[in-house]
Amino acid sequence: MIRKYARFQESPERVRALFAEVLAWPHWFPGIRSVRRIEQSAGTQIVDLVQDSMGREWKQRLEIRTTSLGFDQRQLRGRLKRWDLSWRFQEPPDGEGTTLALELDVDLGLVGRFTPARVLQQGIDRLFREVVEQARERLREEAPAPQVEGATRPVVEVLSTPAGLEVRWAGRRYRLKPLD
């Protein structure tokens, strides 16, 4: 079992909302190229995910279940023998911000026979650091604009994200694909 922790300045509700918006992961989550929802019911969704990690393309079908403290991911199909991941978003004892807790139970199966444990640990450490950095950046981008007396809310917002430009109009997000 691998456990990781990070601290955010934002409320647990804001941090959880960022991570819970699974279809937006390709816009900010490191390495994730695409997420496609296959099925959704109360508190559970099944998604196909394509991710570049450790120099390889990983395709997984995940079940994501919402819990009272966060959500759990379980691999239904993919290269790994087992991939169970839990994200928890809790208010820390001092009552300020959010403690993000990750628990990962992974069995690499055949891939693991050729992967030293320290290489796996370093890869998970690096990925978790990148996820936390990108999540903090995304939360800064999405921070409510300071209210100025007499000012009105902007109609259109344009944000620069790691995946390219994002336009927000009438409360909806639109990703602009780069012109190659």
ChimeraX commands (.cxc) that place a marker at each C-alpha (Angstrom):
marker #1 position 0.00,0.00,0.00 radius 0.5
marker #1 position 1.38,3.40,-1.02 radius 0.5
marker #1 position 0.17,6.47,0.88 radius 0.5
marker #1 position 0.74,10.11,-0.07 radius 0.5
marker #1 position -0.44,13.36,1.51 radius 0.5
marker #1 position -0.57,16.99,0.42 radius 0.5
marker #1 position -1.98,20.20,1.83 radius 0.5
marker #1 position -4.08,22.74,-0.07 radius 0.5
marker #1 position -5.14,26.23,1.02 radius 0.5
marker #1 position -8.60,25.81,-0.51 radius 0.5
marker #1 position -11.60,24.20,1.18 radius 0.5
marker #1 position -12.17,20.43,0.94 radius 0.5
marker #1 position -15.26,21.11,-1.20 radius 0.5
marker #1 position -13.25,23.07,-3.81 radius 0.5
marker #1 position -10.41,20.54,-3.99 radius 0.5
marker #1 position -12.80,17.61,-4.12 radius 0.5
marker #1 position -14.85,19.30,-6.88 radius 0.5
marker #1 position -11.70,19.71,-8.99 radius 0.5
marker #1 position -10.76,16.03,-8.72 radius 0.5
marker #1 position -14.37,14.84,-9.08 radius 0.5
marker #1 position -14.74,16.49,-12.50 radius 0.5
marker #1 position -13.32,13.39,-14.20 radius 0.5
marker #1 position -14.03,14.47,-17.79 radius 0.5
marker #1 position -11.88,17.60,-17.23 radius 0.5
marker #1 position -8.79,15.62,-16.15 radius 0.5
marker #1 position -7.15,15.86,-19.60 radius 0.5
marker #1 position -7.10,19.65,-19.16 radius 0.5
marker #1 position -4.88,19.55,-16.07 radius 0.5
marker #1 position -4.06,16.04,-14.76 radius 0.5
marker #1 position -0.46,15.19,-15.78 radius 0.5
marker #1 position -0.20,12.65,-18.56 radius 0.5
marker #1 position -3.93,12.06,-19.05 radius 0.5
marker #1 position -4.73,12.42,-22.74 radius 0.5
marker #1 position -8.38,11.44,-22.73 radius 0.5
marker #1 position -11.27,10.34,-20.55 radius 0.5
marker #1 position -14.46,8.93,-22.00 radius 0.5
marker #1 position -17.46,8.12,-19.81 radius 0.5
marker #1 position -18.92,4.71,-20.60 radius 0.5
marker #1 position -21.60,4.51,-17.95 radius 0.5
marker #1 position -22.92,6.55,-15.03 radius 0.5
marker #1 position -25.30,5.82,-12.19 radius 0.5
marker #1 position -25.85,7.25,-8.72 radius 0.5
marker #1 position -22.41,7.67,-7.19 radius 0.5
marker #1 position -20.57,5.49,-9.72 radius 0.5
marker #1 position -19.16,6.01,-13.18 radius 0.5
marker #1 position -17.20,3.82,-15.56 radius 0.5
marker #1 position -14.62,5.61,-17.72 radius 0.5
marker #1 position -12.00,4.71,-20.31 radius 0.5
marker #1 position -8.79,6.61,-19.68 radius 0.5
marker #1 position -5.66,7.01,-21.80 radius 0.5
marker #1 position -2.56,8.22,-19.97 radius 0.5
marker #1 position 1.11,8.66,-20.82 radius 0.5
marker #1 position 3.24,7.67,-17.83 radius 0.5
marker #1 position 6.76,6.39,-17.34 radius 0.5
marker #1 position 7.37,6.55,-21.09 radius 0.5
marker #1 position 4.39,4.36,-21.99 radius 0.5
marker #1 position 0.79,4.72,-23.04 radius 0.5
marker #1 position -1.62,3.23,-20.49 radius 0.5
marker #1 position -5.22,2.43,-21.33 radius 0.5
marker #1 position -7.51,1.61,-18.46 radius 0.5
marker #1 position -11.17,1.16,-17.80 radius 0.5
marker #1 position -11.89,2.47,-14.32 radius 0.5
marker #1 position -14.82,2.30,-11.97 radius 0.5
marker #1 position -14.97,5.53,-9.93 radius 0.5
marker #1 position -17.20,5.42,-6.86 radius 0.5
marker #1 position -18.05,8.53,-4.85 radius 0.5
marker #1 position -17.77,8.15,-1.06 radius 0.5
marker #1 position -18.53,10.53,1.80 radius 0.5
marker #1 position -14.85,11.56,2.05 radius 0.5
marker #1 position -13.76,11.40,-1.59 radius 0.5
marker #1 position -13.79,8.71,-4.22 radius 0.5
marker #1 position -12.33,5.31,-5.05 radius 0.5
marker #1 position -10.96,4.11,-8.37 radius 0.5
marker #1 position -10.72,0.47,-9.35 radius 0.5
marker #1 position -9.26,-0.80,-12.58 radius 0.5
marker #1 position -11.71,-2.99,-14.46 radius 0.5
marker #1 position -9.48,-3.46,-17.51 radius 0.5
marker #1 position -5.87,-2.55,-18.27 radius 0.5
marker #1 position -2.25,-3.71,-18.25 radius 0.5
marker #1 position -1.94,-3.93,-14.49 radius 0.5
marker #1 position -3.10,-6.90,-12.47 radius 0.5
marker #1 position -4.70,-4.58,-9.87 radius 0.5
marker #1 position -5.07,-0.81,-9.48 radius 0.5
marker #1 position -7.12,0.39,-6.51 radius 0.5
marker #1 position -6.80,4.06,-5.63 radius 0.5
marker #1 position -8.57,6.16,-2.99 radius 0.5
marker #1 position -8.65,9.97,-2.89 radius 0.5
marker #1 position -9.71,11.60,0.41 radius 0.5
marker #1 position -10.33,15.32,0.97 radius 0.5
marker #1 position -10.47,16.31,4.63 radius 0.5
marker #1 position -10.27,19.44,6.70 radius 0.5
marker #1 position -7.01,19.31,8.71 radius 0.5
marker #1 position -7.03,19.61,12.53 radius 0.5
marker #1 position -6.22,23.33,12.38 radius 0.5
marker #1 position -9.37,23.84,10.28 radius 0.5
marker #1 position -7.60,25.65,7.43 radius 0.5
marker #1 position -7.49,24.28,3.91 radius 0.5
marker #1 position -7.58,20.65,2.87 radius 0.5
marker #1 position -5.52,17.55,3.46 radius 0.5
marker #1 position -5.45,15.40,0.34 radius 0.5
marker #1 position -4.74,11.74,1.08 radius 0.5
marker #1 position -4.03,9.16,-1.59 radius 0.5
marker #1 position -3.91,5.41,-0.97 radius 0.5
marker #1 position -2.79,3.19,-3.81 radius 0.5
marker #1 position -2.83,-0.60,-3.82 radius 0.5
marker #1 position -1.22,-1.76,-7.04 radius 0.5
marker #1 position -0.08,-5.10,-8.40 radius 0.5
marker #1 position 1.84,-4.66,-11.63 radius 0.5
marker #1 position 1.51,-8.32,-12.56 radius 0.5
marker #1 position 3.92,-9.33,-15.30 radius 0.5
marker #1 position 5.10,-5.72,-15.72 radius 0.5
marker #1 position 6.17,-5.79,-12.04 radius 0.5
marker #1 position 8.57,-8.67,-12.54 radius 0.5
marker #1 position 10.81,-6.33,-14.52 radius 0.5
marker #1 position 10.22,-3.18,-12.47 radius 0.5
marker #1 position 12.29,-2.66,-9.31 radius 0.5
marker #1 position 10.20,-1.49,-6.32 radius 0.5
marker #1 position 12.23,1.74,-6.01 radius 0.5
marker #1 position 11.50,2.62,-9.67 radius 0.5
marker #1 position 7.77,2.17,-9.04 radius 0.5
marker #1 position 7.98,4.25,-5.85 radius 0.5
marker #1 position 9.91,7.02,-7.64 radius 0.5
marker #1 position 7.38,7.05,-10.48 radius 0.5
marker #1 position 4.43,7.29,-8.07 radius 0.5
marker #1 position 6.23,10.02,-6.06 radius 0.5
marker #1 position 6.89,12.05,-9.21 radius 0.5
marker #1 position 3.34,11.61,-10.52 radius 0.5
marker #1 position 1.80,12.60,-7.17 radius 0.5
marker #1 position 4.01,15.74,-7.00 radius 0.5
marker #1 position 2.96,16.69,-10.53 radius 0.5
marker #1 position -0.73,16.07,-9.78 radius 0.5
marker #1 position -0.55,18.27,-6.67 radius 0.5
marker #1 position 1.31,21.06,-8.54 radius 0.5
marker #1 position -1.17,21.01,-11.44 radius 0.5
marker #1 position -4.17,20.86,-9.08 radius 0.5
marker #1 position -2.85,23.89,-7.17 radius 0.5
marker #1 position -2.36,25.75,-10.45 radius 0.5
marker #1 position -5.84,24.84,-11.65 radius 0.5
marker #1 position -7.38,25.98,-8.34 radius 0.5
marker #1 position -5.52,29.30,-8.65 radius 0.5
marker #1 position -6.86,29.71,-12.19 radius 0.5
marker #1 position -10.39,28.95,-11.01 radius 0.5
marker #1 position -10.22,31.18,-7.93 radius 0.5
marker #1 position -13.11,33.62,-7.85 radius 0.5
marker #1 position -12.08,37.05,-9.07 radius 0.5
marker #1 position -11.88,39.68,-6.34 radius 0.5
marker #1 position -15.10,41.66,-6.17 radius 0.5
marker #1 position -14.79,45.36,-6.97 radius 0.5
marker #1 position -17.65,47.63,-6.00 radius 0.5
marker #1 position -19.74,48.49,-9.06 radius 0.5
marker #1 position -17.98,45.94,-11.30 radius 0.5
marker #1 position -19.90,43.29,-13.19 radius 0.5
marker #1 position -18.84,39.70,-13.72 radius 0.5
marker #1 position -16.95,39.13,-17.00 radius 0.5
marker #1 position -18.93,37.48,-19.77 radius 0.5
marker #1 position -15.96,35.59,-21.25 radius 0.5
marker #1 position -12.81,34.39,-19.47 radius 0.5
marker #1 position -9.74,32.98,-21.24 radius 0.5
marker #1 position -7.31,30.88,-19.18 radius 0.5
marker #1 position -3.98,29.36,-20.08 radius 0.5
marker #1 position -3.79,25.74,-18.88 radius 0.5
marker #1 position -1.12,23.05,-19.30 radius 0.5
marker #1 position -3.28,21.53,-22.07 radius 0.5
marker #1 position -3.77,24.83,-23.93 radius 0.5
marker #1 position -6.24,27.68,-23.77 radius 0.5
marker #1 position -9.59,27.32,-22.09 radius 0.5
marker #1 position -12.50,29.69,-22.66 radius 0.5
marker #1 position -15.28,30.06,-20.12 radius 0.5
marker #1 position -18.52,31.53,-21.35 radius 0.5
marker #1 position -21.87,31.57,-19.61 radius 0.5
marker #1 position -20.60,29.20,-16.91 radius 0.5
marker #1 position -19.37,26.55,-19.39 radius 0.5
marker #1 position -15.80,25.56,-20.26 radius 0.5
marker #1 position -14.48,25.16,-23.77 radius 0.5
marker #1 position -10.97,23.91,-24.57 radius 0.5
marker #1 position -9.23,25.40,-27.58 radius 0.5
marker #1 position -7.08,22.95,-29.49 radius 0.5
marker #1 position -3.69,24.30,-30.56 radius 0.5
marker #1 position -3.16,25.05,-34.23 radius 0.5
marker #1 position -0.25,22.82,-35.16 radius 0.5
marker link #1:1,2 radius 0.2
marker link #1:2,3 radius 0.2
marker link #1:3,4 radius 0.2
marker link #1:4,5 radius 0.2
marker link #1:5,6 radius 0.2
marker link #1:6,7 radius 0.2
marker link #1:7,8 radius 0.2
marker link #1:8,9 radius 0.2
marker link #1:9,10 radius 0.2
marker link #1:10,11 radius 0.2
marker link #1:11,12 radius 0.2
marker link #1:12,13 radius 0.2
marker link #1:13,14 radius 0.2
marker link #1:14,15 radius 0.2
marker link #1:15,16 radius 0.2
marker link #1:16,17 radius 0.2
marker link #1:17,18 radius 0.2
marker link #1:18,19 radius 0.2
marker link #1:19,20 radius 0.2
marker link #1:20,21 radius 0.2
marker link #1:21,22 radius 0.2
marker link #1:22,23 radius 0.2
marker link #1:23,24 radius 0.2
marker link #1:24,25 radius 0.2
marker link #1:25,26 radius 0.2
marker link #1:26,27 radius 0.2
marker link #1:27,28 radius 0.2
marker link #1:28,29 radius 0.2
marker link #1:29,30 radius 0.2
marker link #1:30,31 radius 0.2
marker link #1:31,32 radius 0.2
marker link #1:32,33 radius 0.2
marker link #1:33,34 radius 0.2
marker link #1:34,35 radius 0.2
marker link #1:35,36 radius 0.2
marker link #1:36,37 radius 0.2
marker link #1:37,38 radius 0.2
marker link #1:38,39 radius 0.2
marker link #1:39,40 radius 0.2
marker link #1:40,41 radius 0.2
marker link #1:41,42 radius 0.2
marker link #1:42,43 radius 0.2
marker link #1:43,44 radius 0.2
marker link #1:44,45 radius 0.2
marker link #1:45,46 radius 0.2
marker link #1:46,47 radius 0.2
marker link #1:47,48 radius 0.2
marker link #1:48,49 radius 0.2
marker link #1:49,50 radius 0.2
marker link #1:50,51 radius 0.2
marker link #1:51,52 radius 0.2
marker link #1:52,53 radius 0.2
marker link #1:53,54 radius 0.2
marker link #1:54,55 radius 0.2
marker link #1:55,56 radius 0.2
marker link #1:56,57 radius 0.2
marker link #1:57,58 radius 0.2
marker link #1:58,59 radius 0.2
marker link #1:59,60 radius 0.2
marker link #1:60,61 radius 0.2
marker link #1:61,62 radius 0.2
marker link #1:62,63 radius 0.2
marker link #1:63,64 radius 0.2
marker link #1:64,65 radius 0.2
marker link #1:65,66 radius 0.2
marker link #1:66,67 radius 0.2
marker link #1:67,68 radius 0.2
marker link #1:68,69 radius 0.2
marker link #1:69,70 radius 0.2
marker link #1:70,71 radius 0.2
marker link #1:71,72 radius 0.2
marker link #1:72,73 radius 0.2
marker link #1:73,74 radius 0.2
marker link #1:74,75 radius 0.2
marker link #1:75,76 radius 0.2
marker link #1:76,77 radius 0.2
marker link #1:77,78 radius 0.2
marker link #1:78,79 radius 0.2
marker link #1:79,80 radius 0.2
marker link #1:80,81 radius 0.2
marker link #1:81,82 radius 0.2
marker link #1:82,83 radius 0.2
marker link #1:83,84 radius 0.2
marker link #1:84,85 radius 0.2
marker link #1:85,86 radius 0.2
marker link #1:86,87 radius 0.2
marker link #1:87,88 radius 0.2
marker link #1:88,89 radius 0.2
marker link #1:89,90 radius 0.2
marker link #1:90,91 radius 0.2
marker link #1:91,92 radius 0.2
marker link #1:92,93 radius 0.2
marker link #1:93,94 radius 0.2
marker link #1:94,95 radius 0.2
marker link #1:95,96 radius 0.2
marker link #1:96,97 radius 0.2
marker link #1:97,98 radius 0.2
marker link #1:98,99 radius 0.2
marker link #1:99,100 radius 0.2
marker link #1:100,101 radius 0.2
marker link #1:101,102 radius 0.2
marker link #1:102,103 radius 0.2
marker link #1:103,104 radius 0.2
marker link #1:104,105 radius 0.2
marker link #1:105,106 radius 0.2
marker link #1:106,107 radius 0.2
marker link #1:107,108 radius 0.2
marker link #1:108,109 radius 0.2
marker link #1:109,110 radius 0.2
marker link #1:110,111 radius 0.2
marker link #1:111,112 radius 0.2
marker link #1:112,113 radius 0.2
marker link #1:113,114 radius 0.2
marker link #1:114,115 radius 0.2
marker link #1:115,116 radius 0.2
marker link #1:116,117 radius 0.2
marker link #1:117,118 radius 0.2
marker link #1:118,119 radius 0.2
marker link #1:119,120 radius 0.2
marker link #1:120,121 radius 0.2
marker link #1:121,122 radius 0.2
marker link #1:122,123 radius 0.2
marker link #1:123,124 radius 0.2
marker link #1:124,125 radius 0.2
marker link #1:125,126 radius 0.2
marker link #1:126,127 radius 0.2
marker link #1:127,128 radius 0.2
marker link #1:128,129 radius 0.2
marker link #1:129,130 radius 0.2
marker link #1:130,131 radius 0.2
marker link #1:131,132 radius 0.2
marker link #1:132,133 radius 0.2
marker link #1:133,134 radius 0.2
marker link #1:134,135 radius 0.2
marker link #1:135,136 radius 0.2
marker link #1:136,137 radius 0.2
marker link #1:137,138 radius 0.2
marker link #1:138,139 radius 0.2
marker link #1:139,140 radius 0.2
marker link #1:140,141 radius 0.2
marker link #1:141,142 radius 0.2
marker link #1:142,143 radius 0.2
marker link #1:143,144 radius 0.2
marker link #1:144,145 radius 0.2
marker link #1:145,146 radius 0.2
marker link #1:146,147 radius 0.2
marker link #1:147,148 radius 0.2
marker link #1:148,149 radius 0.2
marker link #1:149,150 radius 0.2
marker link #1:150,151 radius 0.2
marker link #1:151,152 radius 0.2
marker link #1:152,153 radius 0.2
marker link #1:153,154 radius 0.2
marker link #1:154,155 radius 0.2
marker link #1:155,156 radius 0.2
marker link #1:156,157 radius 0.2
marker link #1:157,158 radius 0.2
marker link #1:158,159 radius 0.2
marker link #1:159,160 radius 0.2
marker link #1:160,161 radius 0.2
marker link #1:161,162 radius 0.2
marker link #1:162,163 radius 0.2
marker link #1:163,164 radius 0.2
marker link #1:164,165 radius 0.2
marker link #1:165,166 radius 0.2
marker link #1:166,167 radius 0.2
marker link #1:167,168 radius 0.2
marker link #1:168,169 radius 0.2
marker link #1:169,170 radius 0.2
marker link #1:170,171 radius 0.2
marker link #1:171,172 radius 0.2
marker link #1:172,173 radius 0.2
marker link #1:173,174 radius 0.2
marker link #1:174,175 radius 0.2
marker link #1:175,176 radius 0.2
marker link #1:176,177 radius 0.2
marker link #1:177,178 radius 0.2
marker link #1:178,179 radius 0.2
marker link #1:179,180 radius 0.2
view
